[in-house]
């Protein structure tokens, strides 16, 4: 049986990179089984695992709640963060080259965290999000400080038939053009890769930046839980 790292390494990263170019997101096959997803979702109620809880309505972020994990991260969350980072760093470096940027992202997640901590960003950013009927998440970007790795991951934990509504939605603000919207058809155990702040866009005069934001539409019924994996730490 493959380990999680082997499963993630074996994904078709060339196709995933092309999807990010074309759609602004990439969606993996199912990576986590239902038992693993259920266990991660159930950890939401274990206060000892988290450093803070955010009630979105209190801050104008939407409606619902999410919790940031404390260090040390749960084994599965740490494994996902570590295994996903190297292929995503390769894509991030390709993006930097296209845009003529000096940012060269290190090959290991440990090295990225060292960079974050040197810039005063020591707090972990992986989080569990829980939405119930009537909850939603406004369009936003997950930056957290001057160092922000350009890609992040969303793992769907809820069974496909346990909620309605609650679509993961992306908006691309294209220079001198109308905005483009994409809805990510993510299902339990799949991982969606999305931009954090912007992505390269090929125009007639070469590559330029398109600003990206993401959010979640209103949950109509049931409960929707996801794991968010941001690779940079927070200030």
C-alpha positions in Angstrom: 0.0 0.0 0.0 1.3 3.5 -0.9 2.1 6.0 1.8 0.5 9.4 1.6 3.7 10.9 0.4 4.0 8.3 -2.4 0.3 8.9 -3.4 0.8 12.7 -3.6 4.2 12.4 -5.4 2.6 10.1 -8.0 -0.2 12.5 -8.9 -0.1 13.9 -12.5 1.4 17.3 -11.5 1.9 18.4 -15.1 -1.9 18.1 -15.7 -2.6 19.8 -12.4 -0.3 22.7 -13.4 -2.1 23.1 -16.7 -5.5 23.1 -14.9 -4.2 26.0 -12.7 -3.3 27.8 -15.8 -6.6 27.2 -17.6 -9.1 27.3 -14.7 -7.3 28.9 -11.8 -7.6 25.8 -9.8 -6.5 22.1 -9.9 -8.5 19.2 -8.4 -6.8 15.9 -7.5 -8.3 12.5 -7.5 -9.5 11.2 -4.1 -6.4 11.2 -1.8 -8.0 10.6 1.6 -10.5 7.8 2.4 -13.7 8.5 4.2 -12.4 7.2 7.6 -9.5 9.6 7.5 -11.8 12.5 6.5 -14.2 11.7 9.3 -11.5 11.5 11.9 -10.1 14.9 10.8 -13.5 16.5 10.9 -14.2 15.0 14.4 -11.0 16.7 15.7 -12.8 20.0 15.4 -14.2 19.6 18.9 -10.8 18.8 20.6 -9.8 22.2 22.0 -6.3 21.0 22.8 -5.4 20.9 19.1 -6.1 24.5 18.2 -4.4 27.9 18.9 -7.4 30.1 18.1 -11.1 30.0 16.9 -12.6 32.6 14.5 -16.3 33.4 14.4 -16.6 34.9 11.0 -19.6 37.1 11.5 -17.8 38.9 14.3 -15.2 40.1 11.8 -17.3 40.6 8.7 -15.8 37.6 7.1 -19.1 35.8 6.5 -20.9 33.4 8.7 -19.6 30.2 10.3 -16.5 29.3 12.2 -13.0 28.1 11.7 -10.1 27.0 14.0 -6.3 27.3 13.5 -4.3 24.3 14.5 -1.5 24.7 17.1 2.0 23.2 16.8 2.7 20.4 16.7 0.2 19.7 13.9 -1.8 16.5 13.8 0.2 13.8 12.0 -2.1 13.8 9.0 -2.1 17.5 8.6 1.7 17.7 8.9 2.0 14.9 6.4 -0.2 16.6 3.9 1.6 19.9 4.3 5.0 18.4 3.9 4.1 16.1 0.9 2.2 18.7 -1.1 4.8 21.4 -0.8 7.6 20.2 -3.1 5.5 19.8 -6.3 3.7 23.0 -5.5 7.0 24.8 -5.0 8.0 23.7 -8.6 4.8 25.3 -9.9 5.4 28.4 -7.8 8.9 28.8 -9.2 7.6 28.4 -12.7 5.1 31.2 -12.0 7.9 33.4 -10.6 9.9 32.8 -13.7 7.0 33.8 -16.0 6.4 37.0 -14.1 10.1 37.9 -13.8 10.0 37.9 -10.0 13.0 37.3 -7.8 11.2 34.9 -5.5 12.6 31.4 -5.7 10.8 29.1 -3.3 12.9 26.5 -1.5 12.5 22.9 -2.3 11.4 21.8 1.2 8.6 23.0 3.5 11.0 23.1 6.4 13.1 25.7 4.5 10.0 27.8 3.8 9.0 27.8 7.4 12.6 28.9 8.3 12.1 31.9 6.0 8.7 32.7 7.5 10.0 32.6 11.0 13.0 34.8 10.1 10.4 37.4 9.0 8.4 37.2 12.2 5.8 34.7 11.0 5.9 31.8 13.6 2.2 30.8 14.0 0.8 27.8 12.1 -1.9 28.4 9.5 -3.5 25.1 8.7 -7.2 25.2 9.8 -10.5 23.4 10.0 -13.6 25.2 8.7 -17.1 24.3 9.7 -20.2 25.6 7.9 -23.8 24.9 8.8 -27.1 26.0 7.0 -27.0 29.7 6.3 -23.2 30.0 6.7 -20.9 31.3 4.0 -17.4 32.7 3.5 -16.8 36.0 1.8 -14.2 36.3 -1.0 -10.7 36.7 0.5 -7.0 36.0 0.3 -5.0 34.1 2.9 -1.8 36.2 3.2 -0.9 36.4 6.9 2.3 38.4 6.5 5.0 39.5 4.1 6.0 35.9 3.2 3.1 34.3 1.4 3.6 31.1 -0.7 1.4 31.5 -3.8 -0.5 28.3 -3.6 -2.7 26.6 -1.0 -4.8 23.5 -0.6 -8.4 22.7 0.4 -9.3 19.2 1.4 -13.0 18.3 1.5 -13.9 16.3 4.6 -17.7 16.1 4.5 -19.5 13.3 2.6 -20.9 14.4 -0.7 -24.5 13.9 0.5 -24.2 15.6 3.9 -24.8 19.2 2.7 -26.2 21.2 -0.1 -24.9 24.6 -1.4 -21.5 25.6 0.0 -19.6 25.8 -3.3 -15.9 26.6 -3.3 -15.9 29.7 -5.6 -13.0 31.5 -7.2 -13.0 35.0 -8.8 -10.2 36.1 -11.1 -9.9 39.9 -11.5 -8.4 40.2 -15.0 -6.7 43.4 -16.0 -8.8 45.5 -18.4 -11.4 42.6 -18.6 -14.4 41.5 -16.7 -13.9 39.2 -13.8 -14.1 35.4 -14.3 -15.8 33.0 -11.8 -15.1 29.3 -11.3 -16.9 26.9 -9.0 -14.7 24.0 -7.9 -16.6 20.6 -7.9 -14.7 19.2 -5.0 -15.8 15.9 -3.3 -14.9 14.1 -0.1 -11.2 13.2 0.0 -10.2 15.3 -2.9 -7.7 18.2 -2.7 -8.3 21.5 -4.5 -5.2 23.6 -5.2 -5.9 27.3 -5.5 -3.9 30.5 -5.7 -3.4 32.5 -2.6 -3.2 36.0 -4.1 -2.7 36.0 -7.8 -1.7 33.8 -10.8 0.1 34.3 -14.1 -2.1 35.0 -17.1 -0.9 34.8 -20.6 -2.0 37.9 -22.6 -1.0 39.1 -26.1 1.9 41.0 -24.7 3.2 38.2 -22.5 2.6 37.1 -18.9 0.9 39.4 -16.4 -0.8 38.9 -12.9 -4.4 38.2 -12.3 -5.6 38.8 -8.8 -7.5 35.9 -7.3 -9.9 35.6 -4.4 -11.8 32.6 -3.1 -14.9 32.0 -0.9 -17.7 29.6 -0.1 -21.3 30.2 -1.2 -24.2 29.8 1.3 -24.7 26.3 2.7 -28.3 25.5 2.2 -28.6 22.4 4.4 -26.4 20.1 6.4 -22.9 20.6 7.6 -19.8 21.2 5.4 -16.2 20.8 6.8 -12.9 21.3 5.1 -9.3 21.3 6.0 -7.3 24.3 4.7 -3.6 24.0 4.2 -1.7 27.2 3.9 2.0 26.6 3.6 3.4 29.9 5.0 3.0 30.6 8.7 1.4 33.8 10.2 2.8 36.8 11.9 
